[in-house]
Amino acid sequence: MTPLFVGIVFSALMLTLMLLRVPVAIAMILSAAGGIVTLQGWQAAMFQNGAAPFAATDYGLSVIPLFILMAEFTSRTGLSRELFAAAAALVGRRRGGLAIATLLGCAGFATISGSSMATAATVGGVALKEMEALRYRPALAAGAVAAGGTLGILIPPSVVLVIYGVMTEQSIGRLFAAGILPGILLTALFAFTVAVWATLRPQDAPRSPAIGARATLAALVAVWPVAFLFVFVIGGIYAGLFTATEAAGVGAFGALVIAWLLGRMSLAVLLESVKAATVTSSMVFLIVIGSSVFSTFLSVTGITQALQRAVEASDLAPIAVLGIVLLVYVVLGCLIESLGMILLTVPIFFPLLTQLGYDPIWFGIILVLMVELGMITPPVGMNLFVVRVVAPSLPMAQVIAGVMPFLAAFAACIALLVAFPQIALWLPDALYNR
């Protein structure tokens, strides 16, 4: 058997294992080990698996557990309630306002989270009850929470952008800057989707009772911890005060201090936060190790080089190749978990698209958008299951029906970024090319 054939066979095996719900890291390691044994024997496979944890070690990855810890501190001390209340005070009086407030609350929580599922679960735990009390249509409420949660991995700080930056040796600061304007654009498109839904079916999205100016001001003032953390952490990176890794440490410590000053930090909350951050970080790093093993296997088989040669021989226009890549991501998003999708495809698609002239920072944002899309596409969309966990009485059919209109918002956002790459590139160029 040729190395290329072995690569195709064991890549298909890995996808099959993922579809059978084998953990992503285990599926990668088993498939890669089997392929290396077939090509090079047991000794080579044992060496690669033993060296993988060291090969996957990168100082830049230390930002992940720190940002996760910051998110745990903020989510367990109730800051999501203040974010949703502030957004509801601003837009709740219009029809569909609570759903739009949910989206704005998710966008706000994304600035201190970096996780899609954490954003959906934390904000959804508050927003779904409020919308249920106001008699929102369950599908609209669920769709707003599931779609809004995806903003957690686009608006910085983003764990996914950190992993992409480390894998492709791109600046984390530039990637964070590139995610800001697309994040705002996607939030606006989501809000527009809700507004259209509420206009066409006003009975699905009742108005909230009006509140006074004093209550509105109090609600806005209550979100100062989130605004402070975002400005201090992200602003500190762009001001040159500290690196992305140092910013993560400062952010985690800042979240701890703020929670203590607000009287919401106890020993039990501290221990729960550290434990949860440790478990999540361990899962992420195990997947990174699995990716390291599988990337080594791909390099041995020559799949990436064969794909590049095939593209060159086909004489397809770069935009056609990009379209095929995006279609592959749509299919994969329906089948496998988001982090596994990134670690599986970046070693293949990144060199292919950058060779065709696409900007690596821009592609990172497009990749995150495709991953976000996968978070709400059935049957594997993780945010769909998060909503079901937060609201167990809600049928999955209602959750799926609710996210369908938001898929059009994703398509519009991706189309705009493809047509106008400067939406993602203007801010990092302005900040780093001074």
N, C-alpha and C positions, 0 to 999 in steps of 0.2 A: 504493500500500500504506500502511496506517495504521502509525503508530509501534508500536502494540501488536503487530500482526501481524509486523512486522519483528523485534521483540524475541523473540517466540516462535520464529520461524524460525531466527534466529542463535543462540539459546540451545540449540535442538535440535542445531544444527550443532556447537556447542562440545561437547555431550555425546557426539556421534558421534565427534568427533576424539579425545576422551579414551578412548572404547571401543576405538578403533583404535591406542591406546597412543602417541598424540602427547603429548609432555610437557604437563603441566597448564598451565604458564605460557604456552606457545606456543599452545595451544588457546584460552585465554582472550583473548590479544592478537589472534590472527587473527580470531576470531569477532566480538569487539567492534569491531575496525577495519573489518571488512566491513559490520557493521551501521551504523556511523557514516557510512561512505562512502555507503551506500544512502540514509540519511536526510538527511545534511548535506553530503556531498561529500568530495573528497580532502583539501582544505585542513583541514577540521575534524578528520578522522581523523589527519592528520600532526601537528596541534597537540596532540591528546589523547595520542597515543603519545609525543610528545616531552615533554609535561608530566607524564606518569604517574610517572616515577621521582622527581620532586620532590614530587608530591602524595602519594606513598606514604611519603615520608620522615617519620619520627616519632621523637623522642628516645626514647620508650618502647621502640621496637624494638631499641635498642642492647643491651638485656638478652639478646637471643637469642644472638648470637655468644659472649657471655661465659658464659652457662650451658652452651652447647654445648662451649666450651673446657674448662670445669670437668668436664663429663662425659667428655671425651676424656682428660684427665689421669687421672681416677680409673679409667676402664675399661682404659687401657693400662698401668696400674701394678699390676694384679692385685687390686684391692680386692674385686672380685666373688667371688673365691675365698674370702676371709675371711667375707663375708656368707653365702654358701651353707654354709660349714663351721659357722658359728655356729648357723644355723637347723637344720642337720642334727643338731647336738649336742643341740638342745632337743627336737626332735620326731621325729628319724629312727628311734627305736626302736619307734614305733608302726607299725602296718600302713598303708602309704601315706605314711609319714613323709617320705621323700625328695621325693615330689611336693609335699607341703605345704611342705617346706623350700625347694623351688624357688620356690614362690609367695611365701614370706616373704623369700627372697633378692631376688626381683624387686621386692617392695615396698620393701625396704631400699635397693636400688640406685636405685629411682625417686626417692628423696629427694635424690640428687645427680646425676640424669641429665636428666630432662625429655623423654626421647625413648622412644617405645614400641619401635621397632626396635632401638635401642641396648641397651635393657634385655633384650629377648629374646635378642639375639645374645651379649651379654656373660655373662649368667647361664646361658643355654642351653649355651654352650661348655663350662662346667664341669658343670652338672647332668645333661645328657644322657649324658655318659660314665659318671657315677656310677650313674645309674639303669640304664643298659645293663649295667654290670658286676654289678648286683644282680638282673638278669633281670626288670626291670619290663616290662610290656607296652608296646611302642613307642608305641601310640596314646595311652596315659595319659601317658607321659613327654613326648611331643610336645605334647599338649593343655595340660599344666601350663605348659610353657615359653611356648607361644604366648599363652595366656590371661594368664599372669603378666606377660608383657611389656607388655600393654596398660596396666598400672598406671603405666607410666612417664610417661604424659601426664595422669594424674589427680592423683596425689600430688605436691605442689609440691617443687621448682620445675618448672613445666610450660611448655614452649614454646607449646603450643596455647592455654593459658589466657592467655599474654602476648599472642598475636596477637588472640584474641577481645577481651581487654580494650582493646587499642589500637583495634580496629575499632569497638567500641561505646562507647568512652570510659568504661569502668568501672575501678574501682580494682584494680590488680594484686594489692595486698596482700589485699584482701577476697576476690578470686577464689582466691588461694592458700589462704587460711584455709578457704574453702568447700569446697575439694577434700580436706581432711584426713579428716574423718569419713566421707564417701562412699568414700574410698580404703580406709579401714580396714574399712568395711562390705563392700565388694566383695571385699577380700582374704579376709575371714571366709567369705563365700558361696562363693568358689572353694575354700577349704579344706574347707568342708562338702561340696562336690561331690566332692572327692577322697575324703573319708571315706565317703560313701555308695557310691562306686564300689568302694573297697577292701572294704567290708562285703559288697556283693553279689557281687563277684568277687575274693576274697582272693588267688587265684593271680596276679592282675595286679599286685599291689603288695606284694612281700615286705617283711619287717621288716629294718632295718639292724642290724648287730651293736652291742651296747651298748658305751658308752665310759664311762670313769671320771669322777668329779666333777672331778678335777684337769684332765683334758683338756677337759671341757665349759667350765670356767671360763676356761681359756686361749683357747678358741675365741671365747668371748664378749668377752674383753678385746681380742682382735685386731681387733674392728670399731670401736674407738674413733675412727679417722679419719672414718668415715662419720657416726657419731653427732655428733662435734664439728662437722663441716661443716654438717650439717643444723641443729643447734641454733644455731650461730653465724650462719648465713646467714638462715634463716627466722625464728629468734628475734630476730635483729637488726632485721628489718623490723618485727615487731610491737612490739618495745620502743622503736621510734622512733630507733634508732641510725643507720639509713641507709635510703634509698629502695630500691625493688626493683632499679633499675639499679645503684646503688652496691653492693647486696648481691651482684649477679652478679659484679661486678668483684672484690669481696672474696672470694667463693667460688672464682673461678678462681685468684686468687693463693694462697689458702689451700690449694687442691688441689695447686698446684705446690710449695709449701713442704713440705707433708706428704709428697708423693712423694719430694722430695729428702731429707727427714729419714729416711725409711724406706730410703734407698739405692736407690730404683727409678727415679729420674729421670736419664736420660742425655741428651746432646745429640741423639742419634738419636730418642729417644722424644719429646723436646720438639718437634723439627721435624715429626715425623709427626703429633703432636697438633695443632699449629698448622695444618698443611696440611689435615688432615681437617676441622677446625672451619671453616676458610675455605671449603672446597668445600661443606660442608653449609649454612653460612650463606648463601652465594651462591645456592644452590638455593632456599632459603626466601625470600630477598628478591626473587628473580626471580618467584616465584609471587605474592608480595605486590604487585609491580608489575603483573603480569597482572590481579590482582584489582582494582587501582585502575582500570585501563582498563575492565574489564568492568562495574564498579559505575557508572562514568560512563555507559556505554552503557545500563545498566538504568534509570538516572534519566531519560535522554532518552526511552526508550520508554514509561515510565510503568507498567511491569509491576507494581512493588510497590504503587503506588496502586490499580491495577485489582484486584489480589488482595485488598487491604483492603476495597474497595467490595463485592467479591463475597462476602466473609465476612460483612460487615454485612448484605447483602441476603439471605443464606441463613438468617440468624437461628439459626445453630448455637450450641450451648452452648460456652463456652471449652474445656471438657475434650474435646469432640468435635474442635475445631480442633486442639488439641494432639495428639490421637490421630492425626489425618491427617498432621500434621507429622512425628511420630515414624515413621509408616509410610513417608513419603517418605525419611527418613533411612535406614531399613532397606534400601530398594531402592537408594538411591544408594551405600550402603556396599558393596553387592555389585558395583558397577559402576565406581566411580572412587576415586582415591587420597584419603586422609583430609584432607590439608591443602587440596586443591582443593575437597573437599566443604564445608569450613568457609567458605572464601573465596567460594564460589559461593552458598551458602544464607543466610549471616548477613545480608547486606543485604536479603534478602527476608523472612525469617522473624522476625528480631529486632524490627523495628517492628510487625509483625503481632501477635506474642505479647505484647509489652509493652503494646500498646494494649488488649489483652484483660485486662490486670491481672497478668500473670505477672512475677515478680521477675527483673530482668536478670541478677543474680548466680546465682540458681537455674537460669535457663535456660542459663547458661554451663556449669554442671556437667552438666546433662542433655545438652547438645550434646557435651561431651567423652565422656560415656558412650556416646552413639550413634556417635561416631567410633571409640571403642575397639571397639565391636561390629563396625564395618566392618573393623577390622584383622584379624579372625579369621573373617570370612564369605567363603566362596569366591564367585566365582573370583578376586577381586582382593585378598583379605585379605593385606596385606603381611607380617604376622607368620608366616603359613603358609609364605611363601617364605624368610623368615629362618631358620625351623627347618630347611627343606630345605638351605639353604646350610651351616648349622652341622652337620647330619647328612645328608650327601648320599646315604647308602645307604638312608635312610628313604623309603618310597613316599609320594607326596602323598596317596594314599587313606587311609593310616594317620594322617597329620597332620590331615586333615579329620575323620575319625572321632573323633579325640581331642578336638577342640575342641567337638564338638556338645553334650556335657553342660554345658559351661561357658556356652553360650548361655542356658540356663535360669537360671544365676546372674545373668547380665546382666539378663534380664527381671525377675527378682525385685528386683534393686537399683533398676532404673528405676521399677518399680511402687511400691516403698517411698518413693522420693524424690518421686514424684507425689502419693502419699497423705500423706506427712509432709515437706513442704518444709523444715521446721526442721532436718532432718538435715544439710542443706547450709548453712542460714542461721544456725543457732544460734551457731556459733563466730565467724564474722565480726561478727555483732551484738554478741557478748560482748566482742570485742577492740576494736571500733571505736566502740561506742556507750557507752563508759564515761564 
